[in-house]
């Protein structure tokens, strides 16, 4: 999942299917299926691969369908349904079958979602995706463009790196809500989460209108499209066999790989830039941290603490991107051999702390300080565009008689307040004749230059 400063939220697994999530009927629909919040599994039972066995099970509408056995857990069977959803059923309620597993085609799934889960929403089906949305058409179109462009190229890249890749068996569903309120009504998420991939439903869920739009519109747009691409990578990786659904990868690579694969740009239209391009948002974070305390980098602590972290905050996502970028670009053979090992982690599986350490050091060596020093020496040479300084800035110019004053802001929402503060600095006799002019400039430097010229 992604906060303002990215993040995938992988699925929470319960030993008992939770029932407390369902709210009163007064809550706005649509609402997440409670079965998306966890899977009933046998406590303490080791998951056993289903090896693609086909069995008859009831689907979401309680209709009998051919499902694909994902894994066994004691007397429970976790099954892939034709919709792409994972479900948990008692072993006694399943029947082996020789009938083929036929995934729902995108158009059929689109109709089902319209009629059952998301009535009143717009929908669109493509060869690989089903998009469900009540956002603006501009947001939905940008999302579609990014994911449809990224999908085939990401698969091709993984194949070139000798990762185990298969074509997705089921359509990929992307749900887009117009507002944060609707997003939270659908499923309550921690503050700051703007999107997530759910490994049970196989949905990416996000929202369009963020509070950041009022403060820094261009940053908000960049963050939004970065989120789309990041969560889209999670969904793709979990459906092409690179990362098995419900597997627990080390967080640094689980999040760092989508950050590496998903850089986006708005300079020439909203677009996916391609894997391995510089992530300006992450570079900004790293640059500020390095400038604040350069002595903290180069000892190995930054690298080791990120690699061994059990969860990541916003700084952790930037660190994960930096490590992934460095290793993929400058240790590509070792990095993709490392990924080939991580690929083997099965459903409900995870590496212990000792296993994580051993696996990393096997592929990249034990000299953490040397590796970290090289990492930062290379990062410091990377060109990047500061997303804060290079967002649009507004110059508010006030003229009152012979007086002039200016205010520079990146937030259009703050312009009325700026005007009011400038007026309050004038004597009452001059307020009535005060005139205001607002101009926008592509970055802070040009805005300062214009403001300086206006005061001459």
VENSUL-V344078 format. One record per residue. N is the residue number from 0. RES is the residue in one small letter. BURIAL is I if it has 16 or more other C-alpha atoms within 10 Angstrom, else O. D_FIRST is the distance of its C-alpha to the first C-alpha in whole Angstrom. Layout:
BEGIN
n=N res=RES burial=BURIAL d_first=D_FIRST
n=N res=RES burial=BURIAL d_first=D_FIRST
END
This chain:
BEGIN
n=0 res=x burial=I d_first=0
n=1 res=x burial=I d_first=4
n=2 res=x burial=I d_first=7
n=3 res=x burial=I d_first=10
n=4 res=x burial=I d_first=10
n=5 res=x burial=I d_first=7
n=6 res=x burial=I d_first=4
n=7 res=x burial=I d_first=3
n=8 res=x burial=I d_first=4
n=9 res=x burial=I d_first=7
n=10 res=x burial=I d_first=10
n=11 res=x burial=O d_first=12
n=12 res=x burial=I d_first=16
n=13 res=x burial=O d_first=19
n=14 res=x burial=O d_first=22
n=15 res=x burial=O d_first=23
n=16 res=x burial=I d_first=22
n=17 res=x burial=I d_first=21
n=18 res=x burial=O d_first=23
n=19 res=x burial=O d_first=22
n=20 res=x burial=O d_first=19
n=21 res=x burial=O d_first=22
n=22 res=x burial=O d_first=23
n=23 res=x burial=O d_first=26
n=24 res=x burial=O d_first=27
n=25 res=x burial=O d_first=27
n=26 res=x burial=O d_first=24
n=27 res=x burial=O d_first=23
n=28 res=x burial=O d_first=22
n=29 res=x burial=I d_first=20
n=30 res=x burial=I d_first=18
n=31 res=x burial=I d_first=16
n=32 res=x burial=O d_first=18
n=33 res=x burial=O d_first=18
n=34 res=x burial=I d_first=19
n=35 res=x burial=I d_first=15
n=36 res=x burial=I d_first=14
n=37 res=x burial=I d_first=16
n=38 res=x burial=I d_first=19
n=39 res=x burial=I d_first=23
n=40 res=x burial=I d_first=24
n=41 res=x burial=I d_first=27
n=42 res=x burial=O d_first=26
n=43 res=x burial=O d_first=27
n=44 res=x burial=O d_first=28
n=45 res=x burial=O d_first=27
n=46 res=x burial=I d_first=25
n=47 res=x burial=O d_first=28
n=48 res=x burial=O d_first=27
n=49 res=x burial=I d_first=28
n=50 res=x burial=O d_first=29
n=51 res=x burial=O d_first=29
n=52 res=x burial=I d_first=31
n=53 res=x burial=I d_first=31
n=54 res=x burial=I d_first=32
n=55 res=x burial=I d_first=33
n=56 res=x burial=I d_first=30
n=57 res=x burial=I d_first=30
n=58 res=x burial=I d_first=27
n=59 res=x burial=O d_first=25
n=60 res=x burial=O d_first=28
n=61 res=x burial=O d_first=30
n=62 res=x burial=O d_first=32
n=63 res=x burial=O d_first=33
n=64 res=x burial=I d_first=31
n=65 res=x burial=I d_first=31
n=66 res=x burial=I d_first=28
n=67 res=x burial=I d_first=27
n=68 res=x burial=I d_first=27
n=69 res=x burial=I d_first=24
n=70 res=x burial=I d_first=25
n=71 res=x burial=I d_first=27
n=72 res=x burial=I d_first=27
n=73 res=x burial=I d_first=30
n=74 res=x burial=O d_first=31
n=75 res=x burial=I d_first=28
n=76 res=x burial=I d_first=27
n=77 res=x burial=I d_first=23
n=78 res=x burial=I d_first=24
n=79 res=x burial=I d_first=22
n=80 res=x burial=I d_first=24
n=81 res=x burial=I d_first=25
n=82 res=x burial=I d_first=22
n=83 res=x burial=I d_first=19
n=84 res=x burial=I d_first=18
n=85 res=x burial=I d_first=19
n=86 res=x burial=I d_first=21
n=87 res=x burial=I d_first=23
n=88 res=x burial=I d_first=27
n=89 res=x burial=I d_first=30
n=90 res=x burial=O d_first=32
n=91 res=x burial=O d_first=35
n=92 res=x burial=O d_first=34
n=93 res=x burial=I d_first=33
n=94 res=x burial=O d_first=36
n=95 res=x burial=O d_first=36
n=96 res=x burial=O d_first=37
n=97 res=x burial=O d_first=38
n=98 res=x burial=O d_first=36
n=99 res=x burial=O d_first=34
n=100 res=x burial=I d_first=30
n=101 res=x burial=O d_first=30
n=102 res=x burial=I d_first=26
n=103 res=x burial=I d_first=26
n=104 res=x burial=I d_first=27
n=105 res=x burial=I d_first=24
n=106 res=x burial=I d_first=27
n=107 res=x burial=O d_first=28
n=108 res=x burial=I d_first=24
n=109 res=x burial=I d_first=24
n=110 res=x burial=I d_first=27
n=111 res=x burial=I d_first=26
n=112 res=x burial=I d_first=22
n=113 res=x burial=I d_first=25
n=114 res=x burial=O d_first=27
n=115 res=x burial=O d_first=25
n=116 res=x burial=O d_first=22
n=117 res=x burial=I d_first=21
n=118 res=x burial=O d_first=25
n=119 res=x burial=O d_first=26
n=120 res=x burial=I d_first=23
n=121 res=x burial=I d_first=24
n=122 res=x burial=I d_first=23
n=123 res=x burial=I d_first=23
n=124 res=x burial=I d_first=24
n=125 res=x burial=O d_first=24
n=126 res=x burial=O d_first=25
n=127 res=x burial=I d_first=22
n=128 res=x burial=I d_first=19
n=129 res=x burial=I d_first=20
n=130 res=x burial=I d_first=18
n=131 res=x burial=I d_first=18
n=132 res=x burial=I d_first=19
n=133 res=x burial=I d_first=21
n=134 res=x burial=I d_first=20
n=135 res=x burial=O d_first=22
n=136 res=x burial=O d_first=23
n=137 res=x burial=O d_first=23
n=138 res=x burial=I d_first=19
n=139 res=x burial=I d_first=19
n=140 res=x burial=O d_first=21
n=141 res=x burial=I d_first=19
n=142 res=x burial=I d_first=16
n=143 res=x burial=I d_first=19
n=144 res=x burial=O d_first=21
n=145 res=x burial=I d_first=18
n=146 res=x burial=I d_first=17
n=147 res=x burial=I d_first=20
n=148 res=x burial=O d_first=21
n=149 res=x burial=I d_first=19
n=150 res=x burial=I d_first=19
n=151 res=x burial=O d_first=22
n=152 res=x burial=O d_first=22
n=153 res=x burial=I d_first=20
n=154 res=x burial=I d_first=21
n=155 res=x burial=O d_first=25
n=156 res=x burial=O d_first=23
n=157 res=x burial=I d_first=22
n=158 res=x burial=O d_first=26
n=159 res=x burial=O d_first=27
n=160 res=x burial=O d_first=26
n=161 res=x burial=O d_first=27
n=162 res=x burial=I d_first=24
n=163 res=x burial=O d_first=24
n=164 res=x burial=I d_first=23
n=165 res=x burial=O d_first=24
n=166 res=x burial=O d_first=24
n=167 res=x burial=O d_first=21
n=168 res=x burial=I d_first=23
n=169 res=x burial=I d_first=21
n=170 res=x burial=I d_first=20
n=171 res=x burial=I d_first=17
n=172 res=x burial=I d_first=16
n=173 res=x burial=I d_first=14
n=174 res=x burial=I d_first=14
n=175 res=x burial=I d_first=14
n=176 res=x burial=I d_first=15
n=177 res=x burial=I d_first=18
n=178 res=x burial=I d_first=17
n=179 res=x burial=I d_first=14
n=180 res=x burial=O d_first=17
n=181 res=x burial=I d_first=17
n=182 res=x burial=I d_first=13
n=183 res=x burial=I d_first=14
n=184 res=x burial=I d_first=17
n=185 res=x burial=I d_first=15
n=186 res=x burial=I d_first=13
n=187 res=x burial=O d_first=13
n=188 res=x burial=O d_first=10
n=189 res=x burial=O d_first=10
n=190 res=x burial=O d_first=12
n=191 res=x burial=O d_first=10
n=192 res=x burial=I d_first=6
n=193 res=x burial=I d_first=7
n=194 res=x burial=I d_first=5
n=195 res=x burial=I d_first=4
n=196 res=x burial=I d_first=6
n=197 res=x burial=I d_first=9
n=198 res=x burial=I d_first=11
n=199 res=x burial=I d_first=14
n=200 res=x burial=I d_first=14
n=201 res=x burial=I d_first=13
n=202 res=x burial=I d_first=12
n=203 res=x burial=I d_first=9
n=204 res=x burial=I d_first=9
n=205 res=x burial=I d_first=9
n=206 res=x burial=I d_first=12
n=207 res=x burial=I d_first=15
n=208 res=x burial=I d_first=17
n=209 res=x burial=I d_first=15
n=210 res=x burial=O d_first=18
n=211 res=x burial=O d_first=18
n=212 res=x burial=I d_first=20
n=213 res=x burial=O d_first=23
n=214 res=x burial=I d_first=23
n=215 res=x burial=I d_first=22
n=216 res=x burial=I d_first=22
n=217 res=x burial=I d_first=21
n=218 res=x burial=I d_first=19
n=219 res=x burial=I d_first=17
n=220 res=x burial=I d_first=17
n=221 res=x burial=I d_first=16
n=222 res=x burial=I d_first=13
n=223 res=x burial=I d_first=13
n=224 res=x burial=I d_first=14
n=225 res=x burial=I d_first=12
n=226 res=x burial=I d_first=9
n=227 res=x burial=I d_first=10
n=228 res=x burial=I d_first=12
n=229 res=x burial=I d_first=9
n=230 res=x burial=I d_first=7
n=231 res=x burial=I d_first=11
n=232 res=x burial=I d_first=11
n=233 res=x burial=I d_first=9
n=234 res=x burial=I d_first=11
n=235 res=x burial=I d_first=14
n=236 res=x burial=I d_first=14
n=237 res=x burial=I d_first=14
n=238 res=x burial=I d_first=17
n=239 res=x burial=I d_first=19
n=240 res=x burial=I d_first=20
n=241 res=x burial=I d_first=18
n=242 res=x burial=I d_first=16
n=243 res=x burial=I d_first=17
n=244 res=x burial=I d_first=15
n=245 res=x burial=I d_first=14
n=246 res=x burial=I d_first=15
n=247 res=x burial=I d_first=14
n=248 res=x burial=I d_first=14
n=249 res=x burial=I d_first=15
n=250 res=x burial=I d_first=12
n=251 res=x burial=I d_first=14
n=252 res=x burial=I d_first=14
n=253 res=x burial=I d_first=11
n=254 res=x burial=I d_first=9
n=255 res=x burial=I d_first=13
n=256 res=x burial=I d_first=14
n=257 res=x burial=I d_first=11
n=258 res=x burial=I d_first=12
n=259 res=x burial=I d_first=16
n=260 res=x burial=I d_first=16
n=261 res=x burial=I d_first=14
n=262 res=x burial=I d_first=16
n=263 res=x burial=I d_first=17
n=264 res=x burial=I d_first=20
n=265 res=x burial=O d_first=22
n=266 res=x burial=O d_first=26
n=267 res=x burial=O d_first=27
n=268 res=x burial=O d_first=25
n=269 res=x burial=I d_first=21
n=270 res=x burial=I d_first=21
n=271 res=x burial=I d_first=19
n=272 res=x burial=I d_first=21
n=273 res=x burial=I d_first=21
n=274 res=x burial=I d_first=20
n=275 res=x burial=I d_first=21
n=276 res=x burial=O d_first=21
n=277 res=x burial=I d_first=21
n=278 res=x burial=I d_first=18
n=279 res=x burial=I d_first=19
n=280 res=x burial=I d_first=17
n=281 res=x burial=I d_first=16
n=282 res=x burial=I d_first=20
n=283 res=x burial=I d_first=21
n=284 res=x burial=I d_first=19
n=285 res=x burial=I d_first=21
n=286 res=x burial=O d_first=24
n=287 res=x burial=O d_first=24
n=288 res=x burial=O d_first=23
n=289 res=x burial=O d_first=26
n=290 res=x burial=O d_first=28
n=291 res=x burial=O d_first=28
n=292 res=x burial=O d_first=29
n=293 res=x burial=O d_first=30
n=294 res=x burial=O d_first=32
n=295 res=x burial=O d_first=28
n=296 res=x burial=I d_first=28
n=297 res=x burial=I d_first=30
n=298 res=x burial=I d_first=30
n=299 res=x burial=I d_first=28
n=300 res=x burial=O d_first=26
n=301 res=x burial=I d_first=23
n=302 res=x burial=I d_first=22
n=303 res=x burial=O d_first=23
n=304 res=x burial=O d_first=21
n=305 res=x burial=I d_first=18
n=306 res=x burial=I d_first=19
n=307 res=x burial=I d_first=19
n=308 res=x burial=O d_first=17
n=309 res=x burial=O d_first=15
n=310 res=x burial=O d_first=12
n=311 res=x burial=I d_first=11
n=312 res=x burial=O d_first=11
n=313 res=x burial=I d_first=12
n=314 res=x burial=O d_first=15
n=315 res=x burial=I d_first=13
n=316 res=x burial=I d_first=11
n=317 res=x burial=I d_first=14
n=318 res=x burial=I d_first=16
n=319 res=x burial=I d_first=14
n=320 res=x burial=I d_first=15
n=321 res=x burial=I d_first=19
n=322 res=x burial=I d_first=19
n=323 res=x burial=I d_first=18
n=324 res=x burial=I d_first=20
n=325 res=x burial=I d_first=23
n=326 res=x burial=I d_first=23
n=327 res=x burial=I d_first=23
n=328 res=x burial=O d_first=25
n=329 res=x burial=O d_first=28
n=330 res=x burial=O d_first=27
n=331 res=x burial=O d_first=26
n=332 res=x burial=O d_first=29
n=333 res=x burial=I d_first=27
n=334 res=x burial=I d_first=24
n=335 res=x burial=I d_first=24
n=336 res=x burial=O d_first=26
n=337 res=x burial=I d_first=24
n=338 res=x burial=I d_first=21
n=339 res=x burial=I d_first=24
n=340 res=x burial=O d_first=24
n=341 res=x burial=I d_first=20
n=342 res=x burial=I d_first=20
n=343 res=x burial=I d_first=23
n=344 res=x burial=I d_first=20
n=345 res=x burial=I d_first=21
n=346 res=x burial=I d_first=19
n=347 res=x burial=O d_first=18
n=348 res=x burial=O d_first=20
n=349 res=x burial=I d_first=19
n=350 res=x burial=O d_first=21
n=351 res=x burial=O d_first=23
n=352 res=x burial=O d_first=23
n=353 res=x burial=O d_first=26
n=354 res=x burial=O d_first=25
n=355 res=x burial=I d_first=22
n=356 res=x burial=O d_first=25
n=357 res=x burial=O d_first=27
n=358 res=x burial=O d_first=25
n=359 res=x burial=I d_first=24
n=360 res=x burial=O d_first=28
n=361 res=x burial=O d_first=30
n=362 res=x burial=O d_first=28
n=363 res=x burial=O d_first=28
n=364 res=x burial=O d_first=31
n=365 res=x burial=O d_first=31
n=366 res=x burial=O d_first=32
n=367 res=x burial=I d_first=29
n=368 res=x burial=I d_first=31
n=369 res=x burial=O d_first=32
n=370 res=x burial=I d_first=29
n=371 res=x burial=I d_first=27
n=372 res=x burial=I d_first=30
n=373 res=x burial=O d_first=30
n=374 res=x burial=I d_first=26
n=375 res=x burial=I d_first=27
n=376 res=x burial=O d_first=30
n=377 res=x burial=O d_first=29
n=378 res=x burial=I d_first=26
n=379 res=x burial=O d_first=28
n=380 res=x burial=O d_first=30
n=381 res=x burial=O d_first=27
n=382 res=x burial=O d_first=28
n=383 res=x burial=O d_first=25
n=384 res=x burial=O d_first=25
n=385 res=x burial=O d_first=24
n=386 res=x burial=I d_first=22
n=387 res=x burial=I d_first=23
n=388 res=x burial=O d_first=27
n=389 res=x burial=I d_first=27
n=390 res=x burial=I d_first=25
n=391 res=x burial=I d_first=28
n=392 res=x burial=I d_first=30
n=393 res=x burial=I d_first=33
n=394 res=x burial=I d_first=36
n=395 res=x burial=I d_first=38
n=396 res=x burial=I d_first=42
n=397 res=x burial=I d_first=44
n=398 res=x burial=I d_first=48
n=399 res=x burial=I d_first=50
n=400 res=x burial=O d_first=54
n=401 res=x burial=O d_first=54
n=402 res=x burial=O d_first=51
n=403 res=x burial=I d_first=48
n=404 res=x burial=O d_first=44
n=405 res=x burial=I d_first=41
n=406 res=x burial=I d_first=37
n=407 res=x burial=I d_first=34
n=408 res=x burial=I d_first=31
n=409 res=x burial=I d_first=27
n=410 res=x burial=I d_first=27
n=411 res=x burial=I d_first=29
n=412 res=x burial=O d_first=28
n=413 res=x burial=O d_first=30
n=414 res=x burial=I d_first=33
n=415 res=x burial=O d_first=35
n=416 res=x burial=O d_first=35
n=417 res=x burial=I d_first=36
n=418 res=x burial=I d_first=39
n=419 res=x burial=O d_first=40
n=420 res=x burial=O d_first=40
n=421 res=x burial=I d_first=42
n=422 res=x burial=I d_first=44
n=423 res=x burial=O d_first=45
n=424 res=x burial=O d_first=46
n=425 res=x burial=O d_first=49
n=426 res=x burial=O d_first=52
n=427 res=x burial=O d_first=52
n=428 res=x burial=O d_first=55
n=429 res=x burial=O d_first=53
n=430 res=x burial=I d_first=50
n=431 res=x burial=O d_first=51
n=432 res=x burial=O d_first=52
n=433 res=x burial=I d_first=48
n=434 res=x burial=O d_first=47
n=435 res=x burial=O d_first=43
n=436 res=x burial=O d_first=42
n=437 res=x burial=O d_first=38
n=438 res=x burial=O d_first=37
n=439 res=x burial=I d_first=34
n=440 res=x burial=I d_first=33
n=441 res=x burial=O d_first=31
n=442 res=x burial=I d_first=30
n=443 res=x burial=I d_first=31
n=444 res=x burial=O d_first=34
n=445 res=x burial=I d_first=36
n=446 res=x burial=I d_first=35
n=447 res=x burial=I d_first=37
n=448 res=x burial=O d_first=40
n=449 res=x burial=I d_first=40
n=450 res=x burial=I d_first=40
n=451 res=x burial=O d_first=43
n=452 res=x burial=O d_first=45
n=453 res=x burial=O d_first=45
n=454 res=x burial=O d_first=47
n=455 res=x burial=O d_first=50
END
